[in-house]
């Protein structure tokens, strides 16, 4: 089993929730839909937090200890960059802390959520195609 298999599985789960939420977004979101979206967003936020904690505890440290300087540099870059996205997601969660805030400004929520999801999706794609193959190739 590759050392990144669990991370890849988490990516699938995170993207699955994002797709479910995306299907409910729009210029108008009912209070009922907003409640469901908020619950899904909280679940996704928890998964992202767990994923980042696992990367910070195991993946990045092992890559940063590697004899491979390119692997060390890549791990450092990814670790540094992820902080900005994590902070943006945390701020998004605080800004949209209730279903009433979501349904009350659905168009703004939709635009901002799609922006966060787009950034997260790009990040996941980069990890899957650039970071994890390097990590899996290390001894």
DORO-736159 format. One record per residue (C-alpha): residue in three letters; x, y, z. Coordinates in steps of 0.2 Angstrom, whole numbers, plus 5000, padded with zeros to 4 digits. Example, Ala and Ser with C-alpha at 12.3 -4.5 7.8 and 13.67 -1.06 7.14 Angstrom:
2
resn Ala | px 5062 | py 4978 | pz 5039
resn Ser | px 5068 | py 4995 | pz 5036
***
This chain:
139
resn Unk | px 5000 | py 5000 | pz 5000
resn Unk | px 5007 | py 5017 | pz 4995
resn Unk | px 5010 | py 5029 | pz 5009
resn Unk | px 4997 | py 5041 | pz 5001
resn Unk | px 4983 | py 5029 | pz 4999
resn Unk | px 4973 | py 5036 | pz 5014
resn Unk | px 4976 | py 5054 | pz 5009
resn Unk | px 4969 | py 5050 | pz 4991
resn Unk | px 4954 | py 5042 | pz 4999
resn Unk | px 4951 | py 5058 | pz 5009
resn Unk | px 4952 | py 5068 | pz 4994
resn Unk | px 4939 | py 5058 | pz 4985
resn Unk | px 4927 | py 5060 | pz 5001
resn Unk | px 4931 | py 5079 | pz 5002
resn Unk | px 4927 | py 5081 | pz 4983
resn Unk | px 4912 | py 5071 | pz 4984
resn Unk | px 4904 | py 5082 | pz 4998
resn Unk | px 4910 | py 5097 | pz 4988
resn Unk | px 4900 | py 5090 | pz 4973
resn Unk | px 4885 | py 5087 | pz 4983
resn Unk | px 4885 | py 5105 | pz 4990
resn Unk | px 4888 | py 5112 | pz 4973
resn Unk | px 4872 | py 5104 | pz 4966
resn Unk | px 4862 | py 5114 | pz 4979
resn Unk | px 4871 | py 5131 | pz 4976
resn Unk | px 4862 | py 5145 | pz 4967
resn Unk | px 4856 | py 5163 | pz 4968
resn Unk | px 4842 | py 5157 | pz 4979
resn Unk | px 4844 | py 5144 | pz 4993
resn Unk | px 4829 | py 5139 | pz 5004
resn Unk | px 4832 | py 5139 | pz 5023
resn Unk | px 4830 | py 5120 | pz 5022
resn Unk | px 4843 | py 5118 | pz 5009
resn Unk | px 4854 | py 5131 | pz 5018
resn Unk | px 4853 | py 5120 | pz 5034
resn Unk | px 4858 | py 5104 | pz 5024
resn Unk | px 4872 | py 5114 | pz 5015
resn Unk | px 4879 | py 5120 | pz 5032
resn Unk | px 4879 | py 5103 | pz 5039
resn Unk | px 4888 | py 5096 | pz 5024
resn Unk | px 4900 | py 5111 | pz 5024
resn Unk | px 4904 | py 5107 | pz 5042
resn Unk | px 4907 | py 5089 | pz 5038
resn Unk | px 4919 | py 5094 | pz 5024
resn Unk | px 4928 | py 5106 | pz 5035
resn Unk | px 4931 | py 5093 | pz 5048
resn Unk | px 4938 | py 5081 | pz 5035
resn Unk | px 4949 | py 5094 | pz 5027
resn Unk | px 4955 | py 5098 | pz 5045
resn Unk | px 4959 | py 5080 | pz 5049
resn Unk | px 4967 | py 5078 | pz 5032
resn Unk | px 4979 | py 5093 | pz 5035
resn Unk | px 4983 | py 5087 | pz 5052
resn Unk | px 4988 | py 5070 | pz 5045
resn Unk | px 4999 | py 5078 | pz 5032
resn Unk | px 5007 | py 5089 | pz 5045
resn Unk | px 5010 | py 5075 | pz 5056
resn Unk | px 5016 | py 5061 | pz 5044
resn Unk | px 5018 | py 5066 | pz 5026
resn Unk | px 5027 | py 5082 | pz 5027
resn Unk | px 5039 | py 5077 | pz 5041
resn Unk | px 5044 | py 5061 | pz 5032
resn Unk | px 5047 | py 5071 | pz 5016
resn Unk | px 5057 | py 5085 | pz 5024
resn Unk | px 5068 | py 5072 | pz 5032
resn Unk | px 5072 | py 5064 | pz 5015
resn Unk | px 5089 | py 5063 | pz 5007
resn Unk | px 5081 | py 5069 | pz 4991
resn Unk | px 5082 | py 5088 | pz 4990
resn Unk | px 5069 | py 5090 | pz 4977
resn Unk | px 5057 | py 5080 | pz 4988
resn Unk | px 5061 | py 5091 | pz 5003
resn Unk | px 5059 | py 5107 | pz 4993
resn Unk | px 5042 | py 5101 | pz 4986
resn Unk | px 5036 | py 5096 | pz 5003
resn Unk | px 5041 | py 5113 | pz 5010
resn Unk | px 5032 | py 5122 | pz 4996
resn Unk | px 5016 | py 5113 | pz 4998
resn Unk | px 5016 | py 5114 | pz 5017
resn Unk | px 5019 | py 5133 | pz 5016
resn Unk | px 5005 | py 5136 | pz 5002
resn Unk | px 4992 | py 5125 | pz 5011
resn Unk | px 4991 | py 5137 | pz 5026
resn Unk | px 4983 | py 5151 | pz 5015
resn Unk | px 4970 | py 5139 | pz 5008
resn Unk | px 4966 | py 5132 | pz 5026
resn Unk | px 4964 | py 5150 | pz 5033
resn Unk | px 4953 | py 5155 | pz 5018
resn Unk | px 4942 | py 5140 | pz 5022
resn Unk | px 4942 | py 5143 | pz 5040
resn Unk | px 4937 | py 5161 | pz 5037
resn Unk | px 4923 | py 5155 | pz 5025
resn Unk | px 4916 | py 5144 | pz 5038
resn Unk | px 4915 | py 5159 | pz 5051
resn Unk | px 4908 | py 5171 | pz 5038
resn Unk | px 4894 | py 5158 | pz 5034
resn Unk | px 4891 | py 5151 | pz 5051
resn Unk | px 4872 | py 5149 | pz 5050
resn Unk | px 4859 | py 5143 | pz 5038
resn Unk | px 4851 | py 5160 | pz 5039
resn Unk | px 4866 | py 5169 | pz 5033
resn Unk | px 4868 | py 5157 | pz 5019
resn Unk | px 4849 | py 5158 | pz 5013
resn Unk | px 4849 | py 5177 | pz 5016
resn Unk | px 4864 | py 5180 | pz 5004
resn Unk | px 4863 | py 5165 | pz 4993
resn Unk | px 4871 | py 5173 | pz 4978
resn Unk | px 4886 | py 5179 | pz 4988
resn Unk | px 4888 | py 5163 | pz 4997
resn Unk | px 4887 | py 5153 | pz 4981
resn Unk | px 4900 | py 5164 | pz 4973
resn Unk | px 4912 | py 5163 | pz 4988
resn Unk | px 4909 | py 5144 | pz 4990
resn Unk | px 4913 | py 5140 | pz 4972
resn Unk | px 4929 | py 5150 | pz 4974
resn Unk | px 4934 | py 5140 | pz 4989
resn Unk | px 4930 | py 5124 | pz 4981
resn Unk | px 4939 | py 5128 | pz 4965
resn Unk | px 4955 | py 5132 | pz 4975
resn Unk | px 4953 | py 5116 | pz 4985
resn Unk | px 4950 | py 5106 | pz 4969
resn Unk | px 4965 | py 5113 | pz 4961
resn Unk | px 4975 | py 5109 | pz 4977
resn Unk | px 4969 | py 5091 | pz 4978
resn Unk | px 4973 | py 5089 | pz 4959
resn Unk | px 4991 | py 5095 | pz 4962
resn Unk | px 4994 | py 5084 | pz 4977
resn Unk | px 4987 | py 5069 | pz 4968
resn Unk | px 4998 | py 5072 | pz 4952
resn Unk | px 5014 | py 5081 | pz 4959
resn Unk | px 5016 | py 5078 | pz 4978
resn Unk | px 5010 | py 5061 | pz 4981
resn Unk | px 5019 | py 5052 | pz 4967
resn Unk | px 5035 | py 5060 | pz 4974
resn Unk | px 5031 | py 5054 | pz 4992
resn Unk | px 5026 | py 5037 | pz 4986
resn Unk | px 5043 | py 5035 | pz 4977
resn Unk | px 5054 | py 5039 | pz 4992
resn Unk | px 5062 | py 5024 | pz 5001
***
